[in-house]
Amino acid sequence: MKTLFTFIAVIFLGFAGMSQSVLPNGDFESWTPNPNHGFYEPDGGFFFTLNILDTIATPPGLTALPTEVAYTGNYAARLVTQKIDALNILIPGVIGTLHIKWSTSSAILGVPYLWTTKPERFQGYYLSYPLNGDSTGAILLLSKWNTGTMKRDTIAYTKLVFHGTVDTYTKFDAPVNYWNNTTMPDSITVLLLSCGGYNASNMFGSVGQVGTEAFFDDVTLTNVSGIEMLLMPEVNITLAPNPASEKMTVTLSELIKNGIFEVYNTQGKIISTFNMNSVSETIDVSSLKSGMYYYRMTDGSKLLNTGSFIITK
């Protein structure tokens, strides 16, 4: 197999004069081996897999792999529905914005939405090999935290289900279906699935056929632009509390000379800067209105970390 290259550390999500922007590593060209186990994970900090389940006492087998069967470039994502035989539990082949929550046998979905415009279409290329009437699919969900109800409101939802064998790369191109077209989302969920019966609330409650496969490449949102996003930060940052209202403590994993913590609104406009003279600084956010904000941590010249936080009043 060809050498898997390390993904570029920074990607700019807004392209002047272009109508399309690929999701971080949405072409699945870059994968890195897990340092402790024998499987690969996609780079970029956006897409994740359930491959860690292959390390439990009764492993199901890998459910997401890099493959040279690509639409463009060298690699694509291959997804395979597997099963934990000893427990009779189906494990969907999925790659997306998810992390396992072991305590509830579920997946935590979504990552911060870092664009300043809303997507119009959800696109990509796929192959599908369902067994015994099974199906494969793709999901896009945009949401926003509601500070009144303390729950997430769905802003947009698009679900695609692919039936029957598709053995030539075929483009999916669907409009983003907005439930609320006046509100900017603060979270995005993208799921690419070899299991049409995927259950997000109960990961172990999915329904499908073992051995069903799906391949995905060049997964894209159209008409989005935004701020610079550091995919592999050099310095870790912890914000507490988050959400915040009056004060928020910014804690760095190490002291940064000439450290500057910059705050941006959802339009990408800088609204505050704070000097980080120590590993931990408490900053005043009382002047900020309720909503989503982004931050950039620099040493005055080099970008070290990016992220988001929420203000509630």
C-alpha positions as a printed Julia matrix, in Angstrom:
313×3 Matrix{Float64}:
   0.0     0.0     0.0
   1.18    3.5    -0.75
   2.64    5.56    2.07
  -0.04    7.45    4.01
   0.97   11.08    4.23
   0.51   13.35    7.23
  -2.32   15.79    6.64
  -1.54   19.46    6.33
  -1.81   21.2     9.69
  -3.9    24.18    8.65
  -6.73   24.51    6.16
  -8.5    27.71    5.19
 -12.21   27.1     4.9
 -13.04   30.19    2.84
 -11.93   30.48   -0.76
 -12.4    33.83   -2.49
 -14.18   33.47   -5.79
 -15.03   29.79   -5.27
 -18.49   28.37   -4.59
 -17.33   25.13   -3.01
 -15.28   24.13    0.0
 -14.31   20.56    0.88
 -14.76   19.42    4.47
 -11.45   18.89    6.31
  -9.98   15.71    4.79
 -13.29   15.14    2.99
 -11.3    13.55    0.18
  -9.95   10.99    2.73
  -6.43   11.3     1.35
  -4.76   11.34    4.77
  -4.89    8.64    7.47
  -2.68    7.99   10.49
  -2.15    4.67   12.31
  -3.37    4.51   15.89
  -0.19    4.49   18.03
  -1.42    1.65   20.24
  -3.54   -0.46   17.89
  -3.37   -1.76   14.35
  -5.87    0.46   12.56
  -5.91    3.79   10.74
  -7.92    6.89   11.57
  -8.65    9.79    9.2
  -6.64   12.94    9.81
  -8.01   16.46    9.93
  -9.82   16.54   13.27
 -13.26   16.37   11.63
 -14.0    12.76   10.66
 -13.73    9.88   13.17
 -14.59    6.16   13.19
 -15.73    3.38   15.53
 -12.53    1.4    14.96
 -11.62    1.59   18.66
 -14.32   -1.06   19.22
 -12.02   -3.57   17.56
  -9.84   -3.43   20.67
 -12.46   -4.74   23.12
 -12.45   -8.31   24.43
 -14.84   -9.53   21.72
 -13.8    -7.4    18.74
 -16.17   -6.93   15.79
 -13.45   -6.24   13.24
 -12.61   -2.92   11.62
 -15.55   -0.9    10.32
 -13.71    1.94    8.54
 -10.56    1.67    6.46
  -8.57    3.65    3.9
  -8.89    2.16    0.45
  -7.11    2.73   -2.84
 -10.47    2.3    -4.62
 -10.86    6.06   -4.87
 -12.87    8.4    -7.08
 -10.0    10.89   -7.17
  -6.55   10.92   -5.61
  -5.01    7.92   -3.89
  -7.5     7.05   -1.15
 -11.16    6.94   -0.17
 -13.05    5.66    2.88
 -14.31    2.07    2.92
 -17.02    1.27    5.47
 -18.06   -2.25    6.51
 -20.91   -3.31    8.79
 -19.6    -5.73   11.42
 -20.9    -7.56   14.48
 -19.8    -8.44   17.99
 -20.78  -12.11   17.76
 -20.53  -12.87   21.48
 -23.02  -10.09   22.28
 -25.07  -10.28   19.06
 -24.55   -6.54   18.55
 -24.35   -4.96   15.12
 -21.62   -2.35   14.64
 -22.3     0.01   11.73
 -19.57    1.03    9.35
 -19.49    4.77    9.92
 -17.11    7.64    9.44
 -18.19   11.04   10.68
 -18.24   13.66   13.39
 -18.74   11.26   16.28
 -17.08    9.95   19.42
 -18.01    6.92   21.51
 -19.63    7.53   24.9
 -18.9     4.29   26.69
 -21.14    4.97   29.7
 -24.32    4.99   27.61
 -23.24    2.84   24.65
 -23.96    5.76   22.36
 -22.11    8.18   20.14
 -21.59   11.87   20.82
 -22.37   13.59   17.56
 -21.19   16.87   16.1
 -18.27   19.3    16.04
 -18.32   23.12   16.12
 -19.61   24.79   12.97
 -16.74   27.08   11.95
 -18.15   28.58    8.77
 -19.75   32.01    8.6
 -22.18   31.12    5.79
 -24.66   28.26    5.59
 -24.23   25.41    3.1
 -26.65   25.01    0.21
 -25.86   21.47   -0.93
 -24.42   18.24    0.48
 -22.33   16.4    -2.1
 -19.9    13.54   -2.56
 -19.23   10.28   -4.4
 -20.1     6.78   -3.26
 -20.12    3.07   -4.01
 -22.69    0.84   -2.33
 -22.77   -2.92   -1.8
 -25.77   -3.72    0.42
 -26.61   -7.33    1.31
 -30.06   -8.91    1.64
 -32.08   -5.76    1.09
 -29.87   -3.59    3.31
 -29.01    0.02    2.47
 -26.22    2.55    2.95
 -26.46    6.29    3.39
 -25.23    9.73    4.38
 -26.55   12.27    6.89
 -26.0    16.0     7.41
 -27.35   17.7    10.53
 -26.9    21.35   11.54
 -27.97   22.46   15.0
 -27.72   25.29   17.49
 -27.68   25.32   21.27
 -30.82   26.95   22.7
 -29.92   28.83   25.87
 -33.59   29.05   26.86
 -34.5    25.37   26.65
 -30.92   24.17   27.26
 -31.32   21.81   24.33
 -30.18   21.68   20.72
 -32.47   23.0    18.02
 -32.26   21.4    14.57
 -31.43   24.02   11.95
 -31.15   21.7     8.94
 -31.33   17.97    8.28
 -30.61   15.99    5.11
 -30.64   12.19    5.02
 -29.74   10.16    1.94
 -30.4     6.41    1.67
 -28.77    4.37   -1.09
 -30.54    1.16   -2.16
 -29.16   -1.54   -4.41
 -25.65   -2.18   -5.66
 -23.79    0.82   -7.06
 -20.43   -0.43   -8.33
 -19.36    2.71  -10.23
 -18.61    5.87   -8.28
 -21.8     7.92   -8.36
 -22.3    11.48   -7.2
 -24.82   12.31   -4.5
 -25.96   15.91   -4.6
 -28.76   16.95   -2.26
 -30.05   20.33   -1.11
 -29.58   21.11    2.57
 -33.1    21.0     3.99
 -33.49   23.89    6.43
 -36.01   23.71    9.25
 -34.92   27.17   10.38
 -33.39   29.31    7.65
 -32.89   32.43    9.78
 -30.5    31.02   12.42
 -26.81   30.22   12.07
 -25.88   26.75   13.35
 -23.11   26.27   15.9
 -22.68   22.51   15.4
 -22.39   20.22   12.37
 -22.85   16.46   12.17
 -21.84   14.48    9.09
 -22.29   10.7     9.04
 -21.31    8.41    6.16
 -22.76    4.95    6.69
 -22.65    1.36    5.51
 -25.71    0.75    7.68
 -29.0     2.42    6.78
 -30.41    1.37   10.15
 -27.83    3.27   12.18
 -29.07    4.25   15.64
 -27.26    7.35   16.95
 -28.97    7.43   20.36
 -28.15    3.78   21.03
 -25.06    2.75   19.12
 -25.71   -0.91   19.92
 -29.27   -0.75   18.6
 -28.44   -0.42   14.91
 -30.09   -2.7    12.36
 -28.44   -3.98    9.19
 -26.57   -6.8     7.47
 -23.05   -7.86    8.39
 -20.77   -7.41    5.4
 -22.64   -4.53    3.76
 -20.08   -2.08    2.4
 -20.01    1.54    1.29
 -17.2     3.67   -0.15
 -17.09    7.48    0.04
 -14.82   10.09   -1.52
 -14.72   13.88   -2.04
 -17.47   14.7     0.46
 -18.32   18.38    0.23
 -20.54   21.23    1.32
 -21.2    23.99   -1.2
 -21.18   27.75   -0.68
 -19.52   27.91    2.71
 -16.74   30.2     3.83
 -15.2    30.92    7.18
 -12.2    31.52    9.4
  -8.87   29.74    9.5
  -9.16   26.4    11.29
  -6.15   24.7    12.86
  -6.64   20.98   12.47
  -3.72   19.77   14.57
  -3.13   22.34   17.33
   0.34   22.7    18.82
  -0.99   23.81   22.21
  -4.0    22.35   24.01
  -6.56   24.76   25.45
  -9.24   24.23   28.11
 -12.06   26.76   28.61
 -14.1    26.8    31.82
 -16.92   27.3    32.24
 -18.22   26.72   28.73
 -20.93   28.0    28.3
 -19.86   31.12   30.23
 -21.59   34.38   31.13
 -19.29   36.76   33.03
 -15.82   35.21   33.41
 -14.04   32.36   31.65
 -10.71   30.76   32.5
  -8.4    29.93   29.61
  -5.84   27.24   30.48
  -2.95   26.31   28.19
  -1.02   23.06   28.18
   2.21   25.1    28.26
   3.34   28.69   28.65
   3.41   30.61   25.37
   5.72   33.57   24.92
   3.72   36.57   23.71
   0.52   34.5    23.84
  -2.61   36.21   22.5
  -6.16   34.86   22.8
  -8.37   36.36   20.06
 -12.2    36.22   20.09
 -14.27   36.35   16.89
 -17.99   36.55   16.2
 -19.8    34.25   13.76
 -19.12   36.7    10.92
 -15.39   36.21   11.39
 -14.85   39.71   12.87
 -12.38   40.02   15.73
 -14.06   41.57   18.76
 -11.64   41.03   21.68
  -8.01   40.16   22.38
  -6.46   39.01   25.65
  -2.8    38.63   26.57
  -1.9    35.19   27.93
   0.94   35.99   30.3
   0.69   32.7    32.18
  -0.56   29.17   31.65
  -3.97   30.12   33.03
  -5.77   33.45   32.69
  -9.32   34.44   33.63
 -10.86   36.73   31.03
 -13.89   39.01   31.21
 -16.61   37.99   28.74
 -19.45   39.96   30.38
 -19.7    42.33   27.41
 -20.41   39.5    24.96
 -23.99   38.78   23.98
 -25.45   35.3    24.14
 -24.34   33.11   21.27
 -21.49   31.24   19.65
 -17.94   32.68   19.45
 -14.68   31.45   17.96
 -11.16   31.87   19.26
  -7.63   31.81   17.86
  -4.56   31.35   20.05
  -1.35   32.8    18.63
   2.13   33.79   19.77
   1.75   37.05   17.89
   2.74   35.56   14.54
   1.98   31.81   14.53
  -1.46   30.2    14.91
  -1.38   27.62   17.74
  -5.0    26.64   18.38
  -8.56   27.44   17.32
 -11.96   26.56   18.7
 -15.29   27.86   19.9
 -17.25   28.65   23.04
 -20.77   29.68   24.02
 -21.98   32.71   25.98
 -25.27   32.5    27.88
 -26.96   35.36   29.73
